[in-house]
Amino acid sequence: MKNTKAKRKVVRPAPARSSRKVNGNGSGVAIGLSPKQREAVNRTLNVALANAYVLLTKTKKAHWDVVGPQFMTLHKLWDEQYTALATISDETAERIRMLGGFPLGTLQGFLGATELREDPGNVPSATDGVSMLLHDHETVIRSLRKVIEQCAEKWDDAGTADFLTGMMEEHEKMAWMLRSFLQGAAVASSGQSARGAVIPRMA
């Protein structure tokens, strides 16, 4: 006897579509910035990351190489600054990921994006090492001043402008410490203060 019951067609509901639109490039980052804005900001952040990482490496090298009467002072100072630069690098990479981008992560990438210069094979004196790192921090500070304004006004990203302002303040603090060391070295060697006043010498 034939089965006269008709087979019922199972109709499965179509998957529900998300009301949240992907932000143009498949990243799903919907934070009020266009893909073009985020791309421009992330390029800026990757330059800042490259600067921090190269300066981190140069600071660690100075920490390893330092000799002379200032050894303990500079060895400790540069270790502290190396740690601060490692934190800056990590937080910058995280900021890039927050904006849907990917941070540079290779030495070749860092060297291609950095605004700083290396001096391979050179082992400077303690004072010259301080001068070189101070110059690098001041280079980074000047660069950050320019891009902070761009982030806020050109790309409407107040969050990254604030983030970079905090980074600039960290570099300013490290530059101040290095500059203060040089001013103290000048006093010790010439007997004159930074303002030109003669410092009395002990008999």
C-alpha positions as CSV (number, residue, x, y, z in Angstrom):
1,M,0.0,0.0,0.0
2,K,1.4,3.3,-1.1
3,N,2.0,6.1,1.5
4,T,-0.4,8.8,0.4
5,K,0.9,11.3,2.9
6,A,2.6,14.2,1.1
7,K,6.0,15.1,2.2
8,R,6.0,18.4,4.0
9,K,8.7,20.9,2.8
10,V,10.6,22.3,5.7
11,V,11.1,26.0,5.3
12,R,13.9,27.4,7.4
13,P,13.9,31.0,8.3
14,A,16.5,33.2,6.7
15,P,19.3,34.3,9.1
16,A,18.6,37.6,10.7
17,R,20.6,40.4,9.3
18,S,22.4,42.6,11.7
19,S,21.2,46.2,11.8
20,R,24.8,47.3,12.4
21,K,26.6,48.2,9.2
22,V,30.2,47.2,8.7
23,N,32.2,50.3,8.5
24,G,33.1,50.1,4.8
25,N,36.2,47.9,5.0
26,G,35.0,44.7,6.7
27,S,36.4,45.7,10.1
28,G,33.0,46.3,11.8
29,V,34.5,49.3,13.6
30,A,31.6,51.8,14.0
31,I,33.0,54.5,16.3
32,G,32.0,57.6,14.4
33,L,35.2,57.8,12.3
34,S,35.2,56.9,8.6
35,P,37.6,54.3,7.2
36,K,39.6,57.1,5.6
37,Q,39.9,58.9,8.9
38,R,40.9,55.8,10.8
39,E,43.4,54.9,8.1
40,A,45.0,58.4,8.3
41,V,45.2,58.3,12.1
42,N,46.6,54.8,12.2
43,R,49.4,55.9,9.8
44,T,50.2,58.6,12.3
45,L,50.1,56.2,15.2
46,N,52.4,53.8,13.4
47,V,55.0,56.5,12.9
48,A,54.8,57.3,16.6
49,L,55.1,53.6,17.4
50,A,58.2,53.3,15.1
51,N,59.8,56.4,16.8
52,A,59.1,55.0,20.3
53,Y,60.5,51.5,19.4
54,V,63.7,52.8,17.8
55,L,64.2,55.2,20.7
56,L,63.6,52.3,23.1
57,T,66.3,50.3,21.3
58,K,68.8,53.2,21.3
59,T,68.1,53.8,25.0
60,K,68.7,50.2,25.9
61,K,72.0,50.2,23.9
62,A,73.1,53.3,25.9
63,H,72.1,51.5,29.1
64,W,74.3,48.6,28.1
65,D,77.3,50.7,27.0
66,V,77.6,53.4,29.6
67,V,80.9,53.6,31.6
68,G,82.6,56.2,33.8
69,P,81.7,58.2,36.9
70,Q,78.1,58.6,35.7
71,F,77.6,54.8,35.3
72,M,75.2,54.2,38.2
73,T,73.1,57.4,37.6
74,L,72.7,56.8,33.8
75,H,72.4,53.0,34.0
76,K,69.4,53.4,36.3
77,L,67.9,56.4,34.5
78,W,68.1,54.7,31.1
79,D,66.6,51.5,32.5
80,E,63.6,53.6,33.7
81,Q,63.2,55.3,30.4
82,Y,63.5,52.1,28.5
83,T,60.6,50.7,30.6
84,A,58.6,53.9,29.9
85,L,59.2,53.6,26.2
86,A,58.1,49.9,26.2
87,T,54.8,51.0,27.8
88,I,54.4,53.7,25.2
89,S,55.0,51.3,22.4
90,D,52.5,48.7,23.8
91,E,49.8,51.3,24.4
92,T,50.3,52.8,20.9
93,A,49.9,49.4,19.3
94,E,46.7,48.8,21.3
95,R,45.4,52.2,20.2
96,I,45.9,51.2,16.6
97,R,44.0,48.0,17.2
98,M,41.1,49.9,18.8
99,L,40.8,51.8,15.6
100,G,40.7,48.7,13.5
101,G,44.2,48.8,12.2
102,F,47.3,46.7,12.7
103,P,50.5,48.0,14.2
104,L,53.9,47.6,12.7
105,G,55.7,44.7,14.2
106,T,59.0,44.2,12.4
107,L,62.3,45.9,12.7
108,Q,62.2,46.6,9.0
109,G,58.8,48.2,9.4
110,F,60.0,50.3,12.3
111,L,63.1,51.5,10.4
112,G,61.0,52.4,7.4
113,A,58.6,54.5,9.3
114,T,60.7,56.2,12.0
115,E,61.8,59.8,11.9
116,L,64.9,59.0,13.9
117,R,68.3,57.9,12.7
118,E,70.5,55.1,13.9
119,D,74.3,55.4,14.3
120,P,75.5,51.8,14.1
121,G,79.0,51.0,15.4
122,N,79.2,54.2,17.4
123,V,79.8,53.9,21.2
124,P,79.5,57.5,22.5
125,S,80.7,58.8,25.8
126,A,78.2,59.0,28.6
127,T,77.6,62.7,28.0
128,D,77.4,62.3,24.2
129,G,74.9,59.4,24.7
130,V,72.7,61.7,26.8
131,S,72.9,64.4,24.1
132,M,72.0,62.0,21.3
133,L,68.9,60.6,23.2
134,L,67.8,64.1,24.1
135,H,67.9,65.1,20.5
136,D,65.8,62.1,19.6
137,H,63.2,62.9,22.3
138,E,63.0,66.5,21.1
139,T,62.5,65.3,17.5
140,V,59.6,63.1,18.6
141,I,58.1,65.9,20.6
142,R,58.1,68.3,17.7
143,S,56.6,65.6,15.5
144,L,53.8,64.9,18.0
145,R,52.9,68.6,18.3
146,K,52.1,68.6,14.6
147,V,50.0,65.5,14.4
148,I,48.1,66.2,17.6
149,E,46.5,69.1,15.8
150,Q,45.8,67.1,12.7
151,C,44.1,64.3,14.6
152,A,41.8,66.8,16.4
153,E,41.0,69.2,13.6
154,K,41.6,67.4,10.3
155,W,40.5,63.9,11.2
156,D,38.0,64.7,14.0
157,D,39.6,62.1,16.3
158,A,39.8,63.9,19.7
159,G,40.6,60.5,21.4
160,T,43.8,60.0,19.5
161,A,44.7,63.6,19.9
162,D,44.4,63.2,23.7
163,F,46.3,59.9,23.6
164,L,49.2,61.5,21.6
165,T,49.2,64.5,24.0
166,G,49.8,62.1,26.9
167,M,52.6,60.5,24.9
168,M,54.2,63.8,24.1
169,E,54.2,64.7,27.8
170,E,56.0,61.4,28.6
171,H,58.7,62.3,26.0
172,E,58.9,65.8,27.5
173,K,59.5,64.4,30.9
174,M,62.3,62.1,29.7
175,A,63.8,64.9,27.7
176,W,63.8,67.2,30.8
177,M,65.7,64.5,32.8
178,L,68.3,64.2,30.1
179,R,68.6,67.9,29.7
180,S,69.0,68.4,33.4
181,F,71.8,65.9,33.4
182,L,73.7,67.8,30.7
183,Q,73.2,71.1,32.6
184,G,74.6,69.5,35.7
185,A,77.6,68.1,33.7
186,A,78.2,71.6,32.4
187,V,78.3,73.0,35.9
188,A,80.7,70.3,37.1
189,S,83.1,70.8,34.3
190,S,83.2,74.6,33.8
191,G,82.2,75.9,37.3
192,Q,79.4,77.9,35.8
193,S,75.7,77.4,36.1
194,A,73.3,77.3,33.1
195,R,72.7,81.0,33.5
196,G,76.4,81.8,33.6
197,A,76.9,82.4,37.3
198,V,80.1,81.1,38.7
199,I,79.7,78.2,41.1
200,P,82.1,78.4,44.0
201,R,84.5,75.5,44.2
202,M,85.4,73.8,47.4
203,A,89.0,74.2,48.5
